[in-house]
Amino acid sequence: MALGLILGLGRSAFRRKRTSSLDILTSKRGPRDYYKGKNCKPTGFHTRKGGYVVVQEKLPNYVVPDLTDFKLVLR
């Protein structure tokens, strides 16, 4: 019984840690041309000659109400 325990401990030293397929994907772990980005939406597209065209429909449009007659109440 003691011999089995010793052999069992010896085998665990040779085991490799399994790499999970659910690990966090980073640019270091992905393919060579993988770019993760920062979760931002593109505002245009790249041209073949290296330029960038901004599409107005993709730009954010903020609607702000008119606050000229707004009275701030301090308590």
Backbone as ProteinMPNN parsed JSONL, in Angstrom:
{"seq_chain_A": "MALGLILGLGRSAFRRKRTSSLDILTSKRGPRDYYKGKNCKPTGFHTRKGGYVVVQEKLPNYVVPDLTDFKLVLR", "coords_chain_A": {"N_chain_A": [[0.824, -1.194, 0.0], [1.955, 1.221, 0.744], [3.793, 1.463, -1.261], [2.218, 1.905, -3.525], [1.184, 4.396, -2.88], [3.477, 5.966, -2.954], [4.201, 5.672, -5.65], [1.973, 6.879, -6.803], [2.282, 9.533, -5.989], [4.599, 10.153, -7.36], [3.801, 10.058, -10.021], [2.148, 12.271, -10.253], [3.89, 14.373, -10.339], [4.825, 14.374, -12.913], [2.72, 15.124, -14.463], [1.157, 17.332, -16.728], [-0.168, 20.613, -16.582], [-3.419, 21.115, -17.669], [-4.322, 23.075, -20.381], [-6.88, 25.245, -20.522], [-9.508, 25.722, -22.845], [-11.03, 27.877, -22.443], [-9.617, 30.02, -21.545], [-8.579, 33.445, -20.992], [-8.583, 35.346, -23.87], [-5.98, 36.953, -25.324], [-3.96, 39.391, -27.102], [-1.464, 38.321, -27.108], [-1.85, 35.582, -26.918], [-3.366, 34.938, -29.119], [-3.68, 34.582, -32.758], [-1.079, 35.754, -35.042], [-1.857, 38.16, -36.291], [-3.889, 39.073, -34.679], [-5.958, 41.423, -33.136], [-7.234, 42.663, -30.319], [-8.522, 44.99, -29.359], [-10.412, 47.675, -27.786], [-13.114, 47.398, -27.274], [-14.53, 49.262, -28.786], [-16.592, 50.902, -31.166], [-16.136, 51.019, -34.69], [-15.655, 54.062, -36.542], [-15.564, 54.434, -39.202], [-13.895, 53.41, -42.209], [-10.969, 51.724, -43.496], [-8.988, 52.64, -46.299], [-7.675, 51.277, -49.386], [-5.26, 52.435, -49.91], [-4.201, 53.212, -47.525], [-5.505, 55.237, -46.217], [-8.159, 56.718, -44.206], [-11.613, 56.733, -43.963], [-14.141, 58.603, -42.618], [-17.367, 57.841, -41.593], [-20.32, 59.57, -41.414], [-22.731, 58.632, -40.37], [-21.946, 56.754, -38.552], [-20.833, 58.1, -36.461], [-21.123, 59.142, -33.032], [-24.104, 60.709, -31.865], [-25.097, 63.126, -29.807], [-27.88, 64.143, -28.026], [-28.795, 66.994, -26.49], [-30.759, 68.644, -24.129], [-32.239, 71.969, -24.209], [-31.073, 74.218, -21.884], [-31.451, 76.854, -21.048], [-33.407, 78.341, -19.55], [-33.345, 76.992, -17.176], [-33.631, 76.508, -13.72], [-31.613, 76.144, -11.0], [-32.035, 74.53, -7.984], [-30.908, 75.007, -4.81], [-30.346, 73.316, -1.814]], "CA_chain_A": [[0.0, 0.0, 0.0], [2.834, 2.379, 0.772], [4.44, 1.567, -2.564], [1.243, 2.531, -4.42], [1.102, 5.803, -2.522], [4.692, 6.619, -3.442], [4.114, 5.735, -7.108], [0.947, 7.858, -7.135], [2.86, 10.865, -5.82], [5.593, 10.331, -8.41], [3.133, 10.316, -11.297], [1.582, 13.623, -10.288], [4.951, 15.319, -10.648], [5.037, 14.386, -14.356], [1.521, 15.581, -15.159], [1.151, 18.727, -17.168], [-1.407, 21.326, -16.329], [-4.214, 21.221, -18.88], [-4.675, 24.436, -20.752], [-8.305, 25.326, -20.797], [-9.837, 26.474, -24.043], [-11.799, 29.037, -22.024], [-8.736, 31.038, -20.985], [-8.792, 34.792, -21.526], [-7.881, 35.516, -25.129], [-5.271, 38.221, -25.442], [-3.213, 39.492, -28.347], [-0.284, 37.468, -26.992], [-2.256, 34.19, -27.075], [-4.081, 34.746, -30.366], [-2.837, 34.535, -33.952], [-0.122, 36.853, -35.189], [-2.514, 39.404, -36.672], [-5.067, 39.271, -33.835], [-5.995, 42.669, -32.38], [-8.438, 42.575, -29.513], [-9.189, 46.287, -29.305], [-10.93, 48.14, -26.495], [-14.571, 47.331, -27.322], [-15.038, 50.494, -29.395], [-17.173, 50.727, -32.496], [-15.415, 51.801, -35.696], [-16.391, 55.219, -37.061], [-15.351, 54.519, -40.638], [-13.207, 52.245, -42.764], [-9.655, 51.966, -44.074], [-8.923, 52.521, -47.749], [-6.583, 50.405, -49.853], [-4.003, 53.188, -49.952], [-3.764, 53.558, -46.179], [-6.277, 56.332, -45.647], [-9.293, 56.367, -43.355], [-12.786, 57.512, -44.318], [-15.092, 58.675, -41.508], [-18.759, 57.798, -42.029], [-21.071, 60.419, -40.482], [-23.787, 57.849, -39.718], [-21.357, 55.945, -37.487], [-20.384, 58.961, -35.362], [-22.154, 59.301, -32.009], [-24.868, 61.95, -31.916], [-25.629, 63.38, -28.474], [-28.993, 65.092, -27.996], [-28.771, 67.685, -25.202], [-31.886, 69.584, -24.076], [-31.932, 73.382, -24.018], [-31.115, 74.509, -20.447], [-31.295, 78.296, -20.837], [-34.302, 78.801, -18.474], [-33.325, 76.03, -16.075], [-33.276, 77.094, -12.431], [-31.041, 75.16, -10.108], [-32.497, 74.727, -6.617], [-29.94, 74.56, -3.816], [-30.97, 73.047, -0.509]], "C_chain_A": [[0.865, 1.254, 0.0], [3.521, 2.58, -0.573], [3.506, 2.235, -3.579], [1.114, 4.018, -4.149], [2.301, 6.575, -3.053], [4.657, 6.736, -4.967], [3.077, 6.764, -7.548], [1.462, 9.276, -6.994], [3.877, 11.165, -6.914], [4.953, 10.663, -9.744], [2.598, 11.746, -11.379], [2.639, 14.669, -10.597], [5.168, 15.436, -12.154], [3.821, 14.853, -15.138], [1.676, 17.037, -15.565], [-0.188, 19.34, -16.811], [-2.153, 21.459, -17.646], [-4.525, 22.677, -19.161], [-6.14, 24.444, -21.149], [-8.539, 26.135, -22.058], [-10.628, 27.726, -23.697], [-10.934, 30.097, -21.347], [-9.017, 32.387, -21.641], [-7.946, 34.956, -22.776], [-7.274, 36.91, -25.181], [-4.546, 38.264, -26.778], [-1.942, 38.652, -28.299], [-0.634, 36.003, -27.255], [-2.905, 33.902, -28.418], [-3.134, 34.606, -31.55], [-1.981, 35.783, -34.092], [-0.794, 38.176, -35.505], [-3.761, 39.69, -35.838], [-4.933, 40.572, -33.056], [-7.305, 42.711, -31.616], [-9.2, 43.891, -29.467], [-9.697, 46.6, -27.904], [-12.446, 48.235, -26.49], [-15.177, 48.64, -27.829], [-15.578, 50.18, -30.782], [-16.388, 51.55, -33.504], [-16.279, 52.932, -36.229], [-16.221, 55.376, -38.556], [-14.697, 53.252, -41.145], [-11.879, 52.682, -43.366], [-9.72, 51.789, -45.585], [-7.75, 51.627, -48.132], [-5.234, 51.112, -49.834], [-3.559, 53.679, -48.581], [-4.501, 54.71, -45.548], [-7.416, 55.812, -44.775], [-10.445, 57.298, -43.696], [-13.769, 57.447, -43.157], [-16.502, 58.717, -42.083], [-19.593, 58.547, -40.986], [-22.156, 59.64, -39.735], [-23.258, 57.014, -38.555], [-20.863, 56.779, -36.309], [-21.486, 59.075, -34.309], [-22.806, 60.676, -32.082], [-25.54, 62.139, -30.556], [-26.717, 64.45, -28.544], [-29.054, 65.687, -26.595], [-29.939, 68.665, -25.173], [-31.406, 71.015, -23.832], [-32.123, 73.732, -22.54], [-30.997, 76.009, -20.161], [-32.169, 78.802, -19.686], [-34.332, 77.847, -17.289], [-32.872, 76.708, -14.793], [-32.809, 75.974, -11.495], [-31.467, 75.499, -8.674], [-31.457, 74.155, -5.673], [-30.636, 74.381, -2.481], [-29.961, 73.079, 0.584]], "O_chain_A": [[0.542, 2.236, -0.668], [3.798, 3.708, -0.981], [3.952, 3.038, -4.398], [0.955, 4.813, -5.075], [2.164, 7.696, -3.541], [5.034, 7.77, -5.52], [3.272, 7.448, -8.553], [1.114, 10.14, -7.799], [4.002, 12.31, -7.347], [5.493, 11.456, -10.515], [2.597, 12.355, -12.449], [2.306, 15.754, -11.073], [5.639, 16.468, -12.633], [3.886, 14.966, -16.362], [2.248, 17.853, -14.842], [-1.208, 18.655, -16.752], [-1.567, 21.878, -18.644], [-4.945, 23.417, -18.271], [-6.556, 23.699, -22.037], [-7.846, 27.121, -22.309], [-10.874, 28.558, -24.571], [-11.452, 30.972, -20.653], [-9.619, 32.456, -22.713], [-6.735, 34.732, -22.749], [-7.979, 37.915, -25.09], [-4.525, 37.271, -27.505], [-1.395, 38.306, -29.347], [0.202, 35.255, -27.763], [-2.99, 32.742, -28.822], [-1.92, 34.522, -31.368], [-2.144, 36.749, -33.347], [-0.345, 39.219, -35.03], [-4.608, 40.479, -36.257], [-3.922, 40.803, -32.393], [-8.374, 42.786, -32.221], [-10.43, 43.885, -29.532], [-9.431, 45.86, -26.956], [-13.01, 49.066, -25.778], [-16.225, 49.07, -27.347], [-15.072, 49.297, -31.475], [-16.006, 52.68, -33.2], [-17.494, 52.783, -36.354], [-16.69, 56.36, -39.126], [-14.901, 52.166, -40.602], [-11.687, 53.851, -43.703], [-10.415, 50.907, -46.09], [-6.931, 51.269, -47.286], [-4.189, 50.466, -49.75], [-2.632, 54.484, -48.486], [-4.156, 55.126, -44.442], [-7.601, 54.603, -44.634], [-10.274, 58.517, -43.716], [-14.186, 56.361, -42.755], [-16.798, 59.531, -42.958], [-19.572, 58.195, -39.806], [-22.465, 59.96, -38.588], [-24.02, 56.613, -37.675], [-20.509, 56.226, -35.268], [-22.666, 59.103, -34.658], [-22.138, 61.68, -32.331], [-26.449, 61.389, -30.201], [-26.486, 65.54, -29.067], [-29.329, 64.98, -25.626], [-30.096, 69.449, -26.109], [-30.311, 71.237, -23.316], [-33.217, 73.561, -22.002], [-30.48, 76.386, -19.109], [-31.704, 79.631, -18.905], [-35.26, 77.896, -16.482], [-31.854, 77.4, -14.774], [-33.522, 75.002, -11.245], [-31.278, 76.625, -8.215], [-31.155, 72.962, -5.722], [-31.435, 75.226, -2.076], [-30.306, 72.874, 1.748]]}, "name": "protein", "num_of_chains": 1, "seq": "MALGLILGLGRSAFRRKRTSSLDILTSKRGPRDYYKGKNCKPTGFHTRKGGYVVVQEKLPNYVVPDLTDFKLVLR"}
